[in-house]
Amino acid sequence: MQTAFHILSLVNELKKEIVGGQIVSTEFYKKERAAYVFVKHSKSTNAIGFLFHPTGFGTFVVPASKI
């Protein structure tokens, strides 16, 4: 479950790493039940990850190299 702390942390990461960037690609992994949106901002590319497994779900921002 996402708590207010998790949501606040995600919003701060989105502001810092994603806002003002350009979406460069997307990926979907049916078997892992995950989707990623890759955003280039300044000189780095980050991924917004969406996990939607019935027993565990969440949203996060990570460097694209970690995917």
N, C-alpha and C positions, 0 to 999 in steps of 0.2 A: 504494500500500500504506500502511496506517495503521501508523505506528511507535508505540512506547511514548510518545514525546514528544507526538504528535498525540492519543493517547488521554487522556493526562494533561491536556492543555490543554482537551479537550472536556469532561472530567469537571469541571474547575474552572469552566468556563462554565456547565455545567448546574446546578451547585450555586448559583452566583451569580445566574443569570438565570431558571432554570426551576423549581427545587425550591420548593414552596409556591405555585406559580402554578396557574391554571386553564386547561385546554384550551378554547379558544374556537372553533376551526375546524380543518379539514384541507383540503388541496388535493393533487391528483394530476395530473401532466402526463405523459401517456403518450408524447407525441412527444419531450419533453426527458428522459424517463426520470428524473423527479424527484418526490418526495413531500415535503410540508411539514406540520408540526404547529405550529399557532400557539398560543402560551401567553401569557396575560396575567398579569403579575407586578408588583405595586405599581402604578405608573402607566404602565408600558411594555408593549408586546406584542412578543415575539420569536418567531422561527420556528426550529424544528429542521429542518434540511434533510437529506434522504437522496437521494443521487445513485447510480444503479445502472446506469450505462452499461458495456457489456462492456470498453471500453478505459480507463475511468476511473471510479472510485467514491469515495464518501466521505460523511462526516457532519459537519455544522457547525451553529453557532448564529449567527444574524444578526438584526438588527432587522427587524420585519415590513415596514417601509417600503422595504427593499432588495429585496424579492421582486417 
